[in-house]
Amino acid sequence: MAEKTIMLNCSAGMSTSLLVTKMQQAAKEHGIDAKIFACPASEADQHIQNEEIDCVLLGPQVGYMRGEFETKVKGAGKDGKDIPLDVIDMQAYGMMDGETVLTQAENMMKD
């Protein structure tokens, strides 16, 4: 089992799959043990309820759903804590910069 689990959400789960691959490559290069996966925003609830998610990142195209996701992640983490949530930087997303987005996720999980 991975040390950390990072969930990316977008409209259909397709556009973030390339970013997931880039993030996995960056994690491997840095020796980071992380499960990184993408899913459609419509499937987020089942993942949050059934898995130990350490970080949730929203694709810029679903950034408008942040308020809805804040409700989903409230108290849903380990020990009843909120799961860190943020919107992926639009430039990093557009460039499919897995390194930058992985760093964003790591910083969120430290706080």
C-alpha positions as CSV (number, residue, x, y, z in Angstrom):
1,M,0.0,0.0,0.0
2,A,1.3,3.5,-0.9
3,E,2.3,5.9,1.8
4,K,0.2,8.7,0.4
5,T,-2.9,8.7,-1.9
6,I,-3.6,11.7,-4.1
7,M,-6.9,12.0,-6.0
8,L,-7.3,14.2,-9.0
9,N,-10.8,15.1,-10.2
10,C,-12.0,16.6,-13.5
11,S,-15.1,16.5,-15.6
12,A,-14.8,13.0,-17.0
13,G,-11.5,11.7,-15.5
14,M,-9.9,11.7,-18.9
15,S,-8.0,14.9,-19.1
16,T,-6.2,14.4,-15.8
17,S,-5.0,10.9,-16.7
18,L,-2.0,12.2,-18.6
19,L,-1.2,14.5,-15.7
20,V,-1.4,11.5,-13.3
21,T,1.2,9.7,-15.5
22,K,3.5,12.7,-15.3
23,M,3.0,12.9,-11.5
24,Q,3.8,9.2,-11.1
25,Q,7.0,9.6,-13.1
26,A,8.0,12.6,-10.9
27,A,7.2,10.7,-7.7
28,K,9.2,7.7,-8.9
29,E,12.2,10.0,-9.7
30,H,12.1,11.5,-6.2
31,G,11.5,8.1,-4.4
32,I,8.0,9.2,-3.2
33,D,5.6,6.3,-2.5
34,A,2.3,7.6,-3.7
35,K,-0.9,6.2,-5.2
36,I,-2.0,8.9,-7.7
37,F,-5.2,8.5,-9.6
38,A,-7.8,10.5,-11.5
39,C,-11.6,10.1,-11.5
40,P,-14.6,12.1,-12.6
41,A,-16.0,14.5,-10.1
42,S,-19.2,12.5,-10.1
43,E,-17.3,9.5,-8.6
44,A,-15.4,11.4,-5.9
45,D,-17.8,10.6,-3.1
46,Q,-17.3,6.8,-3.4
47,H,-13.5,7.2,-3.4
48,I,-13.5,9.6,-0.4
49,Q,-15.8,7.2,1.6
50,N,-14.0,4.0,0.6
51,E,-10.3,4.9,0.5
52,E,-7.9,6.8,2.7
53,I,-7.3,9.9,0.6
54,D,-4.5,12.2,1.7
55,C,-5.0,15.0,-0.8
56,V,-7.7,16.0,-3.3
57,L,-6.8,18.2,-6.4
58,L,-9.4,19.6,-8.7
59,G,-8.7,20.2,-12.4
60,P,-9.1,23.9,-13.3
61,Q,-12.2,23.0,-15.4
62,V,-14.0,21.9,-12.2
63,G,-12.6,24.6,-9.9
64,Y,-16.1,26.0,-9.6
65,M,-17.0,22.9,-7.6
66,R,-14.5,23.7,-4.8
67,G,-17.3,24.6,-2.4
68,E,-19.1,21.3,-3.0
69,F,-15.8,19.4,-2.5
70,E,-15.0,21.3,0.7
71,T,-18.2,19.7,2.1
72,K,-17.2,16.3,0.8
73,V,-13.7,16.4,2.4
74,K,-14.7,17.9,5.7
75,G,-13.9,15.3,8.4
76,A,-13.4,12.6,5.8
77,G,-9.6,12.2,6.4
78,K,-7.6,10.2,8.8
79,D,-8.7,10.6,12.4
80,G,-11.7,12.7,11.3
81,K,-9.5,15.5,9.9
82,D,-10.4,17.4,6.7
83,I,-8.7,16.1,3.6
84,P,-6.5,18.9,2.0
85,L,-8.2,20.3,-1.1
86,D,-7.0,22.7,-3.8
87,V,-7.5,23.5,-7.5
88,I,-4.5,22.6,-9.7
89,D,-2.6,25.7,-11.0
90,M,-4.0,26.4,-14.4
91,Q,-0.6,26.9,-16.0
92,A,0.8,23.7,-14.5
93,Y,-2.3,21.8,-15.6
94,G,-2.0,23.2,-19.2
95,M,1.6,22.3,-19.4
96,M,0.9,18.9,-17.8
97,D,3.7,19.7,-15.4
98,G,3.6,16.6,-13.1
99,E,6.5,17.8,-11.1
100,T,4.9,21.1,-10.1
101,V,1.5,19.5,-9.3
102,L,3.2,16.8,-7.2
103,T,5.0,19.5,-5.3
104,Q,1.6,21.3,-4.8
105,A,0.1,18.1,-3.4
106,E,3.1,17.4,-1.1
107,N,2.9,21.0,0.3
108,M,-0.8,20.5,1.0
109,M,-0.2,17.3,2.9
110,K,2.5,18.9,5.1
111,D,0.1,21.6,6.5
